[in-house]
């Protein structure tokens, strides 16, 4: 993947399933380096969307970012990943994380120990892919003589989708990469790199080989003010959804953020966001401005920058403008 553009695209979960193939083909043809599909509950299914994307495209890497560790038994996750990686060798990246608590709690699936559950899923998925037979009765998941009929000894790229320092260290210890959320700005990326390196050292892994695809709220427009206004609305939505986290804590703004979120109404929150936050946490502006901001994310430790265009209804025009006036300069 090193000869590919370090700029990828996150396909909107609002994309109608019947349009998914067309969208994925267009992303590859436009020259983007990666294609990512989210499994935000209850929008598009991650493995099914990935299967459609892999079948529709030629050789672009396809990532699932991310599967919740608690929504599927890891034997099912391993079965899905093995099926796709054997059919499309070297192209699938499977991201696994804690999941958004609001959604997992809707299903009554919030784990007692998110870290233990995530470790169990990644480690047992990897073991099953390698052809092992598992019998485990003392973990968060039970295995009674479970093995895959179609294992994949070549393995698969398993990434973690996490935020906090302990989770980042776990990712460095057991995962091949870490998928970064759309609020992960450069200062946080440096923070994350440090914690990933701690976990990698613990396991004797090469921290430099750890991949860090970074999702980012994105809007390019010939009118920079139009772009920043759209990014502001998207940023307000995501900040309201996730609240203060280490991603914003890296900028020492969590106290101020909590005050703004207390306004409650999304429009009021959006209006109250400082302009510098829009500049920090999003990539928005003219194509020339976006080139500089993408480079800043890459310089901070992102191994790829995965654009999440906003608003969704302008997706095609944003990606067309970016392919013409941004990608050639990265």
C-alpha positions, 0 to 999 in steps of 0.5 A: 500500500506504500505506493498508494495515495495516503488519502482515503475516503470513509463512505457515509453510513447514510449511503443507500445500500443499492448505491454502495457499489457505484460509490466504491467504484467511483472512489477507486477510479478517482485515485484515492488510496483507501476505502473505509466503511463504518459499522455505525449501528444501525446503518450499514453492516460492516462485513456485508458492505466490505464484501460489496466493496471488495467485489466491486473494486479491483485492488484498493484496500478496504477497511471496516472501521469499526466492528464492536467487540461485543456485538458478535461472538469472536468466532463469528467475526473470525469466520467473516474475516477469514471468508473475505481475506481468503476471497480477496487476499491482502485487501481487507483491514478489519477494525475492532473496537469497544463500540459507541456505548450509546449503541451497544447499550441499546442492545444490552451489550455493554461489557463489564470490562471493555479492555478485556473484551477487546483483547479477547476478540482480537486474540481469539480471532487471530488464533482461529484464523491461524487454524487453532481450535479453541476451548475457553470457558473462563473469558467474556466469550465461551468457546467449546471446541471451536475451529474454522472450516476455512481458516486463513493461515496467512492471517489478516490485518486486525486493527483496534478502534480505540481512544483512551491511553490504556486502550491505545497501549493494548492496541500497540500490544496486540493489533496491527494498527489503530483506527483514529476517530474523526476528532483525532487531531495532530496533537492527539495523534502524537499522544496516541503514538506514544501510548501505542509505542508503550504497548508495542514495546511490551509485546516486542512489536515494531511500533513504526510498523503500526498503521494509524489511519485517521478519519477526519471531518472534511470539506473542500470548497472553492469558497473556504468560508462555505467549507468551514461552515459545513465542517463546523456543523459536523464537528458540533454533531460529533462533539455532542455525540462523544463528549469530552475525551482524550482527543479533546483533552490533548488540547486542554479544552475539556472543561470549556467543551463541557460548558458548550455541550451543556447548551444542549441544542445542536445549533447553539453548540455549533455557534459557540464552537471557537473558530480555532477548534474548527481549524484544529479538529477538521480539514476544511477550506479551499483545496490549497488549504486542505492540502496543507492540513492533510500534510499536518495530519500526516506529519503528526503520525497519521499513516493515512488521512481518511476523509469523511466528507460533509455534508453527505449530500455534497459527497460527490462534488467534494470528492471530485474537487478533491481528486482534481485539486488536492490529491495531486499535491499530496 
